[in-house]
């Protein structure tokens, strides 16, 4: 059996259509900023991609800025609205503690910042947000910039986006939503999400090449540049990554949400719940394991704790059986520190190193799903029997 | 960087980092085992522990490794190894002694 990739939350493969398209573009070497024909050809490809991305999320082309990654897009908004100069600074970032590291560290780099509280599922506590806005921002000269993820990239829970936006706007603030973990499996329609002031996402999780991020906003004029130069509305300078941007434009052209289903995730979870003892769905109420509500989660994410199993050992063991999963966010895999998401949701300390993330394409076959279940069961059992690291 | 990993099979400390440029032989199993032999031994022992293979098959698969020089400090792995290997030695010794007895009988006869 071929390798089964179950880490679509980390990245996604290129489709044949995208590969074919970018292969043809390898001979386009013009600089999109040049005014002769080769440059204009490159510029047309760039703008076609922009139009495709704008159509994908139902917004105007002028609202789209291409950057080098989702992280760059997050940094552009946070650093672009705040200032280290006390007299010039107009915003105070208020950040979700379960957000992507790029968001958390950009907020941390600001002179003033506040971190929110989340519940056991990783969702922002609206009551806490209201308290923060009342106590720290209401009578302040600084406007709140509430930064959070639409869906969590490690555990897949979806935040109450409209409610957070509405509350923030009541206090004169702006909202930055990182949709990187949300958009691959849940459609974004900016006409319905008018309340979102700044939306960011990454290209390679949608089937594009790595090295492309998107920022969407109709308030781009509020931002200072992150990289100086004339490209991308003077906000993200440097010659554009034409191939990467074109690949994203092509990937989202006929992106098919209809084909993305939670069937695989549910099938594997049902097997785990019924066959692998001492395991639980992370971010769910442990008392109600029999009736887990997946509605507020992305359909392809499954974060599971196998008690007494070290995830650092389980991942290579499954890899040896041809199954590729993650210990959490791919961005955290090189760090020894426990995941900040698991810490924020206050997972039991003894379980913090026993969590793995399976992220499905939604198109796995029954044969593959059965194999995954069988191997999960065997490998968990092996480590419980044989590992001395509990 | 000092030793940062402990081998799942033998318990030996070793150095390996996915992100350091000086880490050689970047293979997935280096996150868990210090050498390929330990990886193979763990596979065999765990197959045996889960009744996926018989003791004879485990014994045969382990025969290509020199376990007499290998220090296994993971007591869980050692327990199964002993079950497979020590009993093998006992069986072999028993076979040997029965051969000697036969020879003795033949001489006496």
Interface residues (C-beta under 8 A of the other chain):
Chain A: X312 X313 X315 X316 X317 X319 X320 X333 X334 X336 X378 X381 X382 X385 X386 X387 X388 X389
Chain B: X4 X6 X8 X11 X17 X18 X19 X28 X29 X31 X32 X39 X42 X43 X45 X46 X49 X50 X52 X74 X75 X76 X77 X80
